[in-house]
Amino acid sequence: MSQFTISSSKVAVLMGGSSAERAISLLSGQGVLQALQSLGVNAHGFDPAQQALAQLKADKYTHAFIALHGRHGEDGTVQGALELLGIPYTGSGVMASAIAMDKQMTKRLWRADQLSTPPSVWLPPQQQTPERIQAIVQTLGLPLIVKPPHEGSSIGVTKVSQADQLEAAIATATRYDPDLLCEMFIEGEEVTCPVVGQGANAKALPVVKIVAPEGAYDYQNKYFTDAVSYHCPSGLPQSEEKAIQEMSVAAYRSLGCRGWGRADVMIRSSDRQAFLLEMNTSPGMTSHSLVPMSALAAGISYPQLCLQILSSACLDAHKKVDAA
């Protein structure tokens, strides 16, 4: 595996792609590309939707910084292709990326490791009968959240406050994903916690508190308005901040993540219990993104953060030479 050095490396910043989050990925990728170039890194933009990944090998790229979001970028597929090409890449490996992109599989692992996550109902297409759908409200209560389990950036997500809204919410979610995930709504504060590193060396960065208008932290408000306010330092009691950081690192390790990631968490107002929502293995790096904000609070500039992530690029497969 080639170690990263500025002088001898040629870096492809993978951005764009073919997912529903393409527009955000292009913003993230441009930010990363400019930051790396400002540090003297021989970095170039590369859009897998416009060029075959095999071109990376032909053009002698030594490393890949993955700034792709969503399917075919954050779900293990690009990671697998880079493994086959032998090009070290940023972020989690094939298995962790695939699991974290599947919110239902993520929940199964977290529950197995006794980590707190909201009660939920998962329905594959063959189980989406009127009877099963009606039972969701009895199981989870109202309000509840309906989401496609294989998307990110709040795409296809709806808060259902009344039973007669459920059908439209399901139609929205299943436009993006044949499977359906419904979660109990956690009334309270929304926070997020970045994690960097791997295994025993994984550590949490400062928690960011998110305050959205009427709690609507949706795709539009995330990326295209200034209606959401972010607080870092979070303003949480020190004991709560520490507990969320510890939970986020445990969640990250549970999935086998590496490099970097970001855990999204809800804190229930009634009893201050924290619930894990999801793990992002290729978080946003736009001007509105939360990992750079948290890193800055820890004294790490945006270019330094990009370089730190790039320096952790590696492969799942460690080539071994037979003694024979």
Secondary structure, 3 states (H helix, E strand, C coil): CCCCCCCCCEEEEECCCCCCCHHHHHHHHHHHHHHHHHCCCEEEEECCCCCCCHHHHHCCCCEEEECCCCCCCCCCHHHHHHHHHCCCECCCCHHHHHHHHCHHHHHHHHHHCCCCCCCEEEECHHHCCHHHHHHHHHHHCCCEEEECCCCCCCCCCEEECCHHHHHHHHHHHHCCCCCEEEEECCCEEEEEEEEECCHHHCEECCCEEEECHHHCCCHHHHHCCCCCEEECCCCCCHHHHHHHHHHHHHHHHHHCCCCEEEEEEEEECCCCCEEEEEEECCCCCCCCCHHHHHHHHCCCCHHHHHHHHHHCCECCCCCCCCCC
